[in-house]
Amino acid sequence: MQNILDKAFNTDMAARYDNSRAHMQPLKDALHWQMQALFASVPEDAHLLCVGAGTGEELLYLAKAFPGWHFTLVDPAAAMLARCQQKAQQQGIAQRCTFFSGYLHDMPDTTPFDAATSILVSHFILPLNERRAYYRQIARRLKPGAILVNADLSWDRQAASFADICQHWVALHQQAGLS
């Protein structure tokens, strides 16, 4: 799996990832706005776990919205995490961040987190038992009652509406200039 990730999310892809999805900014803005509202009750000095941190879009938004927070960012695609780290340094927030290149289940145990995000990650984990294990890994790293914000692309493939939602997703990509 790691080899596939490194090929799909290589250095070239990481460098152009954000620009290739710029047309989808309204969706990201809405998601970030919702996250800010959901996290309003989290302590001012919180430590947030970002699983599948990618190039750091949610990090940059949340670090600005919550200037007292610290972040642990996990991503198995080394090039994407390197881009995230570069952006954190450029924005002057790298000192508030810990970066872990690899899978969450390989990350050493730490003090439990106050909250977590998993944005557009678990839809890549197709076997149900592996997806459940993924969420269990997140849950075991959170404080009791901590908030997990999750957003993924998923739909019941057996549902009559599956073809319609797929067409909608294709239309969104086409509108954004993506194949």
C-alpha positions in Angstrom: 0.0 0.0 0.0 2.8 2.4 0.8 4.3 2.0 -2.6 1.0 2.9 -4.2 0.6 6.0 -2.1 4.1 7.2 -2.9 3.4 6.8 -6.6 0.0 8.4 -6.5 1.0 11.2 -4.1 4.5 11.9 -5.2 6.5 15.2 -4.9 5.1 16.5 -8.3 1.5 15.7 -7.2 2.0 17.3 -3.8 3.4 20.5 -5.4 0.4 20.9 -7.7 -2.3 19.4 -5.5 -3.7 22.6 -4.0 -3.8 24.4 -7.3 -5.5 21.5 -9.1 -8.3 21.7 -6.6 -8.6 25.5 -6.3 -12.0 25.4 -8.1 -13.4 23.4 -5.2 -12.5 26.1 -2.7 -16.2 26.9 -1.8 -16.6 23.3 -0.6 -13.4 23.6 1.5 -14.5 26.9 2.9 -17.8 25.5 4.0 -16.1 22.5 5.6 -13.6 24.7 7.4 -16.3 27.0 8.6 -18.3 24.1 10.0 -15.2 22.7 11.7 -14.6 26.0 13.4 -18.1 26.0 14.8 -17.8 22.3 15.9 -14.5 23.0 17.7 -15.7 26.1 19.5 -16.0 24.3 22.8 -12.5 22.7 22.6 -10.0 24.2 25.1 -7.9 27.2 23.9 -4.7 25.2 24.5 -5.9 22.0 22.7 -3.8 19.4 21.0 -5.5 18.3 17.7 -4.8 15.1 15.8 -5.1 15.6 12.0 -5.2 12.2 10.3 -4.5 12.3 6.6 -3.1 15.8 6.9 -2.3 16.1 3.2 -0.9 19.4 2.2 -2.2 21.1 5.3 -5.3 23.0 4.2 -7.2 22.3 7.4 -4.1 22.9 9.5 -3.6 26.4 8.1 -7.3 27.3 8.7 -7.5 25.8 12.2 -4.1 27.2 13.3 -5.4 30.7 12.4 -8.8 30.2 14.0 -7.3 28.7 17.2 -3.9 30.3 17.8 -3.3 28.4 21.1 -3.7 25.0 19.6 -0.9 22.5 18.9 -1.3 19.9 16.1 0.0 16.4 15.3 -0.3 15.8 11.6 -0.2 12.2 10.3 0.0 11.2 6.6 1.3 8.1 4.9 2.2 10.0 1.8 5.6 11.5 2.6 5.5 14.1 -0.2 2.1 15.4 0.9 3.3 15.7 4.5 6.5 17.4 3.4 4.4 20.0 1.5 2.3 20.5 4.7 5.4 21.0 6.8 6.8 23.5 4.2 3.5 25.5 4.3 3.5 25.4 8.2 7.0 26.9 8.2 6.0 29.6 5.7 3.1 30.5 7.8 5.2 30.6 11.0 3.2 27.8 12.8 5.6 24.9 12.4 6.6 25.2 16.1 3.0 24.3 17.0 3.2 21.1 14.9 4.4 17.6 15.2 4.6 15.7 11.8 4.4 12.0 11.5 5.0 10.4 8.2 3.3 7.0 8.2 0.0 5.4 9.2 -1.8 6.3 12.4 -1.5 2.7 13.7 2.4 3.1 13.4 2.5 6.4 15.3 3.8 6.0 18.9 1.3 6.6 21.6 1.1 10.1 23.0 -1.0 12.0 25.5 -4.6 11.7 24.4 -5.8 14.4 22.0 -8.5 17.0 22.6 -10.0 16.6 19.1 -9.3 15.1 15.7 -9.9 15.5 12.1 -10.1 12.9 9.3 -11.0 14.9 6.1 -11.3 13.0 2.8 -9.3 10.0 4.1 -11.4 6.9 5.0 -13.0 6.6 1.6 -9.6 5.3 0.5 -10.0 2.4 2.9 -12.4 0.1 1.2 -12.5 -3.1 3.4 -15.0 -2.6 6.1 -12.9 -4.2 8.8 -9.9 -2.0 7.9 -12.1 1.1 8.0 -13.4 0.1 11.4 -9.9 -0.4 12.6 -8.9 3.1 11.3 -11.7 4.7 13.4 -10.8 2.6 16.4 -7.2 3.9 16.1 -8.4 7.5 16.1 -10.8 6.8 19.0 -8.2 5.2 21.2 -6.0 8.3 20.9 -8.7 10.8 21.9 -9.7 12.0 25.4 -13.2 10.8 26.5 -15.8 12.9 24.9 -13.4 14.5 22.4 -14.7 15.6 19.0 -13.8 13.9 15.7 -14.7 15.8 12.6 -14.9 13.4 9.7 -15.8 14.1 6.1 -15.6 11.5 3.3 -17.0 10.6 0.0 -19.1 7.6 0.6 -22.4 6.2 -0.6 -24.2 2.9 -0.5 -23.2 1.3 -3.8 -26.4 -0.8 -3.6 -28.7 2.2 -3.3 -30.8 3.2 -6.2 -29.4 6.7 -5.9 -25.8 5.6 -6.3 -25.6 6.3 -10.1 -27.1 9.8 -9.5 -24.6 10.7 -6.9 -21.7 9.5 -9.1 -23.0 11.7 -11.9 -23.1 14.6 -9.5 -19.5 14.0 -8.4 -18.3 13.7 -12.0 -20.1 17.0 -12.8 -18.4 18.7 -9.8 -15.0 17.5 -11.1 -15.8 18.7 -14.6 -16.9 22.1 -13.3 -13.6 22.3 -11.4 -11.6 21.5 -14.5 -10.6 18.0 -13.2 -10.8 14.8 -15.0 
